[in-house]
Amino acid sequence: KSRPASACAITRLPLVAPPRSASASMALVQHIAAWLTVLVSASLASKGIVQVRSGGGLVMLATKVGVNKTGGTVRTDAEVMVDSVGDAESECGYAWRIRATTTPSGWNWHVNVLQFWVFGGQLSTDYCKPIASASHSDYYGPHKALHSWSPGWGGRRGPDGDFYIGLDCPDPQWVEKVILQQSSTDFSATQVSLQYYNPSTGWRTLHTAHAIKGWQTLFSRPSSPPECAHITTTTTTTTTLPTMALPSDQIFVGDAIYLRAHTGKRVAVQGGAVHARWDHKGSWEELVVEKRGGSGVLVSGDTIFLRAHTGKRITAEGTVVHAKWDHQGSWEAFTLEKVDGSGNVVSGDAIFLRAHTGNRITVQDDIVHAKWDHQGSWEALVVERAPVPLAESTITVKVSEHVMPRPFARAHDWTLRASGLCMSGCHTMRSMETVACGDDHVFVAWTAYTDHDPGQTWLSVGHLSQLRVVRGETQLISDQELEYCSAMGGVTASDNCDVVAAMCRSSRTPEEVGAYDFVKANEAQFGSQFGWRDRGADHMYLLEWTTRQQGQALGTPSGIVHVSHAIGGWNYGHWQASLDRKRTVYTVQMKTTLGGHDGAVHLALTRPDWKWDRGLSAGWACGGGHVQGNRLTYSAEQDRWSRYCWTDSGGNEIFWGSIPSWDPKRTTKLFTFGHGKSHWDIRGAPGNLVSRGSDGWLAIATGPDEEHAGRTTVGVVSLPGEQEWCGHPSVDCSFKWLRLPGRESFPGKVGFANLQRAGPGGARFLAGWAVDTRHFRASRYRVAEVDEAGNFYGQVLELDHTGWGEDDAWAALPVSGCVVAPFAWSGAKPGHAYGAGRSSFSDILRVTVLCPPPRRGPKLEEA
């Protein structure tokens, strides 16, 4: 019908395609497109979109119509581009790329700039990994088009003969706009396809466009992204929490395996060929299990890739199985199926490997192919774990740096830590607290200086920073200054990061801050409580943020609760909060003062009504004497908290207690250090305590080295779930003091002890210590994998130019199984005097990520 051009720019026709083959359907669509193009009159817009709905998706026809009037005759020049377009909810891809079959030169595609835009902004190479068919050289690699604008990408054809360039991201993304710049006539593509990848469907084409020389918006759609959940090929989910009881022969993502066929021979990669001629267990037979965007235990139903010793991956090209390419596309993806049912995969299990064609890997004599979809003995492959050489059992270390809006605060005068007491001139960093949750999001609570004058150390302000760890590197998402906080304490979060809370010290009243006064409300109901108030003391607030998604910047707290008016005294101990897995209860433990004495108030409050849970509260103090350290840890597997305390009674002692307990005010004494040459000659102190899942807890400390007088060492103690079990004859709650490898090479004190769960499911442990501690500072840090008995595994790694604070507990990354340690220092490396002058402050946050090897290495013998 005759209408204004603006009314006819987009036409949608309901069309039911006949039940034909895919090629026949596409031929029909092309015919319809050409027919529609002829019917476009000269009065219509020069460009239009026709969408033809066919089955479960959309087929987009982008028609460019040129109109020439010659002697009254209308001629239409049509370019018809036909692509299958998935439903909106499936247009989420882990990887995005543009693809071209050729360029005028035939051998080179030069892309100056390529930008992929999502709802939150442009995807960066800090977050996603550049991918390409091939490149002229590293200098002309894909990152030169995706990150910097010069000199661009010098593209070459890939193994399949086409060009492509794009990004591979750890999470699925919904791209809403693509911008392209080409500058060379001979090396510019004229027709480009936009494609996305997820493991269940492989690469799919979303849009095809005519590309030009110069800048252009290659693709654009309204900004209304769906929720892009992680895309997997399995349909069964479970909410069962991970346990510590994992079989020793469990197969993890990242493990090297052998595949033994029914013939007794093993699948081997020789050059680019795959066969099963030999029964060897050599490097040619080793295959590394990979899973896109995932780690952890291997489960039946997983979509996996198998990387050979050559760096290439097993590929099913039609019925031919080879290892010629290093791609991670649909041809390289295999669905793992256990022969005897579902569940975790362990060494010795028989499995099938289903290719993208629906056929399974088959061993026929010594030939490996994928011709049949059978599930017989020829298709059954026995998984065998390959041994881990010592060289491959090394912890990997990555350090990222972020410039923060203010310099980090120096420690207050009269600060006490395990390495001693500084009365004035505490030239070390103030402590910072860290928690990790969700897809390896990290929240760091830290304190900044607002004045560089060392004589006015009280001028400080609190900050809460959010980061994301991707492939061992961190990205700073947001940083928020909390102007009413003079110092920050602990930080806690729900498992998916939708609730985050931090402790904030302030001189301001609840009315000035706008807080709910928990202290006043409960004192009005239950009377004055011991240790909740002290004259002239500061206030402590619990700040809470509730968000809908873990990547969202925090903004203004959604709740502020006044939990203490007794914060003062010397600068030792901790202010910590811990949220339970149901998001219904906070336990709060704070070093407080009362009439010049220092204790640790422990209370519990419910959320969101902020009521006092008296049954979970443990009163004031956690052992005899002044409380010098008080750590709080929660175990989701046990739904229980632990208190780990250090007091000055009896010459320094360590206490431990569990909550809930038949007597939450009672704690168990774990160790007495005794006095050194003076009251402040500290011979040891606790580090931190972590969960062992449903089995209990594991704690670390420094203490006297019995074999070397005057020295200290590191010890661990394996604790039961409940403190009452420590009195049972069969339960040993004593420290195991370790013989550190290379101990004779460092004569000074060992300190800065740290411990955290690591590896898939948090089933392993990393420990760290410094070998040259001297009054709050250290420069030589070491890490190693340990077990509950204090055995070392793999290699002891000495860190280069990085470390952690003496009072800064590590955090465990839930997805990658790595450990994160934020820190700051002045100078080229840790160990220099911090805050001794204006030039010795730093505004650079260094975040160290320690990742254990995929499998635990061999046990180390004593040094």
Buried (B, 14 or more C-beta within 10 A) or exposed (E): EEEEEEEBEEEEEEBEBEEEEEEEBBEBBBEBBBEBBEEBEEEBBEEBEBBBBBEEBBBBBBBBBEBEEEEEEEEBEBEBBBBBBBEEEBBBBBBBBBBBEBBEEEEBBBBBBBBBBBEEEEBBEEBBBBBBBEBBEEEBBBBBBBBEEEEBBBBBBBBBEBBBBBBBBBBBBBBBBBBBBBBBEEBBBEBBBBBBBBBEBBBBBBBBBBBBEEEBEBBEBEEEBEEBEBBBBBEEEEEEBBBBEBEEEBBBBBBBBBBBBBBEBBBBBEEEEBBBBBBEBEEBBBBBBBBBBBBBBBBBBBBBBBBBBBEBBBBBBEEEBBBBBBBBBBBBBBBBBBBEEEEBBBBEBBBBBBBBBEBBBBBBEEEBBBBBBEEEEBBBBBBBBBEBEEEBBBBEBBBBEBEBEBBBBBBBBBBBBBBBBBEEEBBBBBBBBBBBBBBBBBBBBBBBBBEBEBEEBBBBBBBBBBBBBBBBBBBBBBBBEBEBBBBBBBBBBBBBBBBBBBBBBBEBEBEEBEBBBBBBBBBEEEEEBEBBBBEEBBBBBBBBBBBEEBBBEBEEBBBBBBBBBBBBBBBBBBBBBBBBBEBEBBBBBBBBBBEEBBBBBBBBBBBEEBBBBEEBBBBBBBBBBBBBBBBBBBBBBBEBBBBBBBBBBBBBBBBBBBBBBEEBEBBBBBBEBEBBEEEEEBBBBBBBBBBBBBBBBBBBBBBBBEEEEEBBBBBBBBBBBBBBBBEEEEEEBEBBBBBBBEBEEBEBBBBBBBBBBBBBBBBBBBBBBBBBBBBBBBBBBBBBBBBBEBBBBBBBBEBEEBBBBBBBBBBBBBBBBBBBBBBBBBEEBBBBBBBBEEEBBBBBBBBBBBBBBBBBBEEBEEE
